[in-house]
Amino acid sequence: MLMEELPPEAALDGPPPDMDHLLQRTLGTVREERTQAVRRRGRVTALSSTLAVAGVLAGGVWMGQGLGVGGTENVDALLRGTSSTGAHMAVQVTETEGGLRLVATVDGMRDGEACWLVVHTKDGRTFTAGSWRAHDGEVTLAGSAMVRAGDVTGVSVVDHDRRPLVTAS
């Protein structure tokens, strides 16, 4: 009854003659499969990282173009003006799909003065592009108007009574 519980391998007269060779071959196969798995994981990780970085860069370029960053737009005009009171203004005019965008840098306004940035056209119309309350020092203001850049004759900063404080043309 005791012999029935033993597996048939227990009745052999020692290990098989090529056991060392079999063990070495098995261990070699296991090592090779493990090395291949590590290399495969490394390649997948490198590819995933590369795609993620490329996606982030492509998204940044796309967003930068959508926001007008990176010099992809052409500045249609750069207008400058100085008033008799010493106020200075420089206006960058850029045509967009829906009109134009203005970036005005104004200096020399009286502190606390209510100011409006006004665009003048060839046919005598005016468009308010922005407003602010002046303070000591230089102010940079972004604004927009629904007019073509080719129709602009000048840009003014006017006060509450619509009197021009400084005009750039």
PyMOL commands that set and color helices and strands:
alter all, ss='L'
color gray80, all
select helices_A, chain A and resi 2-5+8-11+19-66+149-151
alter helices_A, ss='H'
color red, helices_A
select strands_A, chain A and resi 77-82+88-96+99-107+114-121+126-133+139-145+152-158+164-168
alter strands_A, ss='S'
color yellow, strands_A
deselect
rebuild
show_as cartoon
